[in-house]
């Protein structure tokens, strides 16, 4: 057992804290948002994440406790993980002010009670060489240099499957420049790397493609920091690549699904993360690609490829709006059902969501929106993303579709892939679906009476219900 604290109880920090407790460690989960800590203490789970409520209920008050004090948590811990936000600043660089503020507090706590070696671990996504910056700030704030080390342990979890990603990872990367620090990090992850966690009863169920035991990669701190930025930039590039291929498919009448199948069969390419859509979004890819671009610039390397990745991504959103316009001709005054607001399925996170950006553009064009999302509606309402009264939040997909001129699919929620399409069609004023996530088969949609427009595949028109009114008709 290792005494661990996690500073920052957001999507990453809270999941990491709950999973460390699940691995048998004693954990203090810290946040400077007093309301969040009070809610967690009352038994609430502030984010929508599968298995997280179960893990928190299992360990709350036993192996995990919550606190607002970095100082108390530092004193009580051997390893302090920093999991605060690293948002983009105006020039695209990562804003490290939260990381710096936490480092300062940790240093002061160590300086006030300098008796035990501790490690400070960057879990947040940070630019290469941040560990040196953290070390410098800590020394400046009185932490004796022989009493601490700084490590990088980037997090690769995906929202929606965060708990299983953490407990069944493809790899665990630990980067540090001291053997002592690496040894403590290895001990923290040992239940996953020696496989002992997977032999316990009542563990979180194994996902389909789990790699057991987990693979651990130990590197220098700088390499670990770079692994995270390079991985996210590469994944974003894969998405932009297939979106560009989808655009070519659209102009020549090919099917991007078939192209993906053929490309992905090459194991050097692989099928995963080759789905075309409305472009990548969320709190990581957009900011991490920008930040990595800025890192390269600082190093004197012109990483223009990343500019193109970002350009294609912005373009993809515009292309989707153009499809809606093509389907409806005039957008002003049209009522649109929107399925999905979260940046991806399985989460309530709307940060940098393409769905939100698309709805905002459609509102500017004069559309009325009836939106439905299984988890993200409260956060959307609270965010004030839509100040307009032209947005109505529906109780379910069918209510959203009622009397709409078309339905738009913007998030790949599992529940959207299994809708009662007959019911959806009859609720709509016109049976038109513009699917930004390719959830359905075009031929089946045509047979069901939809005009169906998706990404990188030929558009199809309704095969039955010839009497269905054309757009513009009352
Ligand atoms: P988040 O905004 O959900 O959580 C950050 C938390 O830190 C918030 O609760 C905030 O109140 C708290 N915080 C800020 N300053 C603090 C301070 N001084 N003391 C204590 N708490 C403080 O962010 P997130 O999505 O969890 O991301 C955190 C980091 O992890 C980022 O660097 C992100 O790039 C990285 N990351 C995120 C994901 C993801 O899917 N969200 C995946 C991998 C890596």
Boltz pocket constraint, residues with backbone or C-beta under 6 A from the ligand:
constraints:
  - pocket:
      binder: B
      contacts: [[A, 7], [A, 8], [A, 9], [A, 10], [A, 11], [A, 12], [A, 13], [A, 30], [A, 31], [A, 32], [A, 33], [A, 36], [A, 70], [A, 83], [A, 84], [A, 85], [A, 86], [A, 98], [A, 101], [A, 102], [A, 123], [A, 124], [A, 125], [A, 126], [A, 155], [A, 156], [A, 157], [A, 158], [A, 159], [A, 283], [A, 284]]
      max_distance: 6.0
